[in-house]
């Protein structure tokens, strides 16, 4: 099935066509490759569009599309997942992009990625997390090594409809609910700094990786020695790009 004309306002992003438009009233973007790969693969940046976009640029050059929909201050809650549903439906049913999407979560962007993926494992090609938040009690809650980010923590509690006391024993985060992804054999790659004191590696990626492997899932963790939460990505993004391309080739 051929791709449909993309909607919205057209400009250029890193040399590629970017279309900015609304899906059900929410700001959205799609960036088109110069020559799309057969099957119309795409990567979906969940948060911080344009931050350390090395992987995005490399995949665009290889024929992937790049998507985004606003979900600011929702922390992967039900409303964030509803917006993701709307955007996914638009991209696959109206624009005819691939039914399986590579999900990309930077920092707090890991929350909507994992919450939506767990609900929709059959729609996920792979997951790329970059210093991703995997447990809100770690960030922004500050219940572990990192300090509490008070303003974001209050927003998070409001988004989840929970009190701080109720979140102490919260068991509905990504780490506790990985079974659907492992069953669907969704491959995961994380890039992390082992000196991250904002989203600590031991409380987030390390716990997720242990749990996912216990469930039989495939997860690659690329650790940057001595690096904190920033800078994100890698000086050479090729390991992540190859991981995602391999997932596409073996879908």
WOBEL-V110452 format. One line per field, one symbol per residue. phi: phi as a letter, one per 30 degrees, with the letter a starting at -180 (. if undefined). A space follows every 10 residues. Layout:
# WOBEL-V110452
phi = ???
This chain:
# WOBEL-V110452
phi = .dddeddidc bcbhicdccc acchjcebbb ccddbddejh daccddahei dhdeddddde dcjddbbabd bdichidddd ddddeddedd dddccidedc cdcbbchddd ddeddddddb ddccdabccb hddcadddbc didbddddce dddddddddd ibcddddecd bcdeddbded ddddhddbbb cbcdcdccbe eddbdddddd dddddjdcbc ccccdicddb ddibecdedd ddeddddddc d
